[in-house]
């Protein structure tokens, strides 16, 4: 890769004791060096490290796929919003409940690359306080450094490499029990702390494909205000064969008389992000199939659910590819044709369309994507809950699967067929009295 390019990639994420997650589960985005599933697709090489550009999660309903994504979102939200917490304000503690274990903290940890530096940052917490917090850094040509190690009773910092935390450690500036050390340090101007919080704020995005209207406004704003994004969004939509290649936008006026009595926060949001209507332009044809004019549709009113879903996704996808961001999408392909989902994954896997190492991590029920033509074996993770795991969410990368004969899945295997036959687990299992008609 070019030395002039700057990369910002997730290399791993860990969660413990959160919703359906009981023990520690870890997602690794480091590509395996022991397989040769594709030559130069599906990963970005950074020095001696290969980092995956896409990972797909497969599993039955209620297996906990969404909870892993909620864990990423929760960690990001806590880091960004810790600055707003008042003393003694409760933290969003949502532990695993199907266990008789003594209540314990929730833990999150993420490792990531930010330019030339590598960081691992994590914390554990209950509803009332931060129990632990740690920050480890690897700077170029230097050994691994533990910059911060916080427990409920003590704070240690590397005073040489993390001098910005000294005043907090010494107690000169008090740290509330429910506040993240990094948040306070950033507020005080700490450069490393500000950089890490900014990474979580701008380089990591978590969205739900089932609630795509949440980011509809984002796509419309990009089209309306950012000429540098508009062409890329229109190219994306045109290549997806949605039936139109041109979109116009119009900002709706706000009648301030109607806002009287609304909360101040809502009024401020509406003024900062006024409503925008997007119109698709379609060709009008005569009986001979010749173009004789055009007609515009209000996308929200006249386009199909699938087209609206693809339109809404366009903004976050294009932004991730243009800026090299990490995009987590739960239920990405809901309402999308399988071939559209395939093309979206290809955009992230191919170096030509993804030169900055953007990452797409997504959940899906689309087994057509389980193909060696699209995904490497280290890009597939199966998610399930079983009685053996006390119905807690468990992650099993395809490379860790062992078949009945003791072998691992081979590149010449039919991944989709094997998965649907239950050879990889992570599928629904039906009671014998719920099978319906007997098979011949």
Long-range contacts (C-beta under 8 A, 24 or more apart in sequence): 1-44, 1-45, 1-46, 1-357, 5-355, 5-356, 5-357, 6-115, 6-324, 6-356, 7-44, 7-46, 7-113, 7-115, 7-324, 7-356, 7-357, 8-112, 8-113, 8-114, 8-115, 8-199, 8-203, 8-324, 8-325, 8-326, 8-357, 9-44, 9-46, 9-51, 9-112, 9-113, 9-324, 9-326, 9-357, 9-359, 10-51, 10-110, 10-111, 10-112, 10-204, 10-326, 10-359, 10-361, 11-49, 11-51, 11-111, 11-112, 11-113, 11-118, 12-109, 12-110, 12-111, 13-71, 13-72, 13-108, 13-109, 13-110, 13-111, 14-107, 14-108, 14-109, 14-110, 14-122, 15-68, 15-71, 15-72, 15-75, 15-106, 15-107, 15-108, 16-106, 16-107, 16-108, 16-124, 17-95, 17-96, 17-104, 17-105, 17-106, 17-107, 18-67, 18-70, 18-71, 18-74, 18-94, 18-95, 18-96, 18-106, 18-108, 19-64, 19-67, 19-70, 19-71, 19-94, 19-95, 19-96, 20-64, 20-67, 20-96, 20-385, 20-391, 20-392, 20-393, 21-64, 21-67, 21-68, 21-71, 21-96, 21-392, 21-393, 22-96, 22-98, 22-99, 22-389, 22-390, 22-392, 22-393, 23-392, 24-107, 25-68, 25-393, 25-394, 25-395, 26-395, 27-55, 27-68, 27-361, 27-381, 27-395, 28-397, 29-55, 29-359, 29-361, 31-376, 31-378, 32-376, 32-377, 32-378, 32-399, 35-376, 35-377, 35-378, 35-399, 35-411, 37-372, 37-376, 37-377, 37-378, 37-411, 38-349, 38-376, 40-351, 41-349, 41-350, 41-351, 42-349, 42-375, 42-376, 42-379, 43-376, 44-351, 44-354, 44-357, 46-113, 46-357, 51-113, 51-357, 51-359, 52-359, 52-376, 52-378, 52-379, 53-348, 53-349, 53-354, 53-357, 53-358, 53-359, 53-360, 54-345, 54-348, 54-349, 54-359, 54-360, 54-361, 54-362, 54-375, 54-379, 55-359, 55-360, 55-361, 55-362, 55-379, 55-380, 55-381, 56-345, 56-362, 56-363, 56-364, 56-369, 56-370, 56-375, 56-379, 56-380, 56-381, 57-361, 57-362, 57-363, 57-364, 57-381, 57-382, 57-383, 58-363, 58-364, 58-365, 58-367, 58-370, 58-380, 58-381, 58-382, 58-383, 58-419, 58-426, 59-363, 59-382, 59-383, 59-384, 59-426, 60-384, 60-426, 60-427, 60-428, 61-428, 62-385, 63-383, 63-384, 63-385, 63-393, 63-426, 64-383, 64-385, 64-392, 64-393, 65-330, 65-363, 65-383, 65-393, 66-208, 66-330, 66-331, 66-363, 67-393, 68-383, 68-393, 68-395, 69-206, 69-208, 69-328, 69-330, 69-361, 69-363, 71-108, 72-110, 72-204, 72-206, 72-328, 73-206, 73-328, 74-108, 75-108, 75-110, 75-200, 76-200, 76-201, 76-204, 76-206, 78-108, 78-123, 78-125, 78-180, 79-180, 79-182, 79-183, 79-196, 79-197, 79-200, 80-197, 80-200, 80-201, 82-179, 82-180, 82-182, 82-183, 83-183, 83-184, 83-186, 83-187, 85-176, 85-178, 85-179, 87-176, 87-178, 88-128, 88-176, 88-178, 89-178, 90-127, 90-128, 90-178, 91-125, 91-126, 91-127, 91-128, 91-129, 91-130, 91-178, 93-125, 93-126, 93-127, 96-392, 98-390, 98-391, 98-392, 99-390, 99-392, 105-131, 105-132, 107-132, 109-134, 112-199, 112-203, 114-195, 114-196, 114-199, 114-203, 116-140, 119-196, 119-199, 121-182, 121-196, 123-180, 125-178, 128-177, 128-178, 129-177, 129-178, 130-177, 130-178, 130-179, 130-180, 130-181, 133-180, 133-181, 133-182, 135-162, 135-182, 135-196, 137-161, 137-192, 147-192, 148-181, 148-182, 150-181, 155-181, 162-192, 164-188, 164-189, 164-190, 164-191, 164-192, 164-193, 165-190, 165-193, 202-325, 203-323, 203-324, 203-325, 203-326, 204-325, 204-326, 204-328, 205-316, 205-319, 205-320, 205-325, 205-326, 205-327, 205-328, 206-328, 206-330, 207-316, 207-327, 207-328, 207-329, 207-330, 208-329, 208-330, 208-331, 209-309, 209-313, 209-329, 209-330, 209-331, 209-332, 209-333, 209-334, 209-362, 210-330, 210-331, 210-334, 212-308, 212-309, 212-312, 212-313, 213-312, 215-312, 215-313, 215-315, 215-316, 216-300, 216-308, 216-311, 216-312, 217-273, 217-276, 218-315, 218-316, 219-278, 219-311, 219-312, 219-313, 219-314, 219-315, 219-316, 220-249, 220-276, 220-277, 220-278, 220-315, 221-273, 221-276, 221-315, 222-315, 222-318, 222-319, 223-247, 223-249, 223-276, 223-278, 223-315, 224-249, 224-251, 224-276, 229-315, 229-318, 229-319, 229-322, 232-318, 232-321, 232-322, 233-314, 233-315, 233-318, 236-314, 236-317, 236-318, 237-310, 237-311, 237-314, 239-343, 240-310, 240-340, 240-343, 242-280, 242-303, 242-307, 242-310, 242-311, 243-280, 243-282, 243-307, 244-280, 244-281, 244-282, 244-297, 245-281, 246-280, 246-281, 247-278, 247-279, 247-280, 247-281, 247-299, 247-311, 248-278, 248-279, 248-281, 248-296, 249-276, 249-277, 249-278, 249-279, 250-276, 250-277, 250-279, 251-275, 251-276, 252-276, 252-277, 278-311, 305-335, 306-335, 306-336, 306-337, 309-334, 309-335, 309-336, 310-336, 310-340, 313-344, 317-344, 317-347, 317-360, 320-348, 320-358, 320-359, 320-360, 321-347, 321-348, 321-353, 321-354, 321-356, 321-358, 322-356, 323-356, 323-358, 324-356, 324-357, 324-358, 325-358, 325-359, 326-358, 326-359, 326-361, 327-358, 327-359, 327-360, 327-361, 328-361, 328-362, 329-360, 329-361, 329-362, 329-363, 330-362, 330-363, 331-363, 331-364, 332-360, 332-362, 332-363, 332-364, 333-362, 333-364, 333-365, 333-366, 333-369, 338-366, 338-368, 338-369, 341-366, 341-368, 341-369, 342-368, 342-369, 342-374, 345-369, 345-374, 345-375, 346-374, 349-374, 349-375, 367-416, 367-419, 367-420, 368-416, 370-415, 370-416, 370-419, 371-415, 371-416, 372-411, 372-415, 375-415, 377-409, 377-411, 380-415, 382-419, 382-424, 382-425, 382-426, 383-426, 384-425, 384-426, 396-424, 396-425, 396-426, 398-424, 401-425
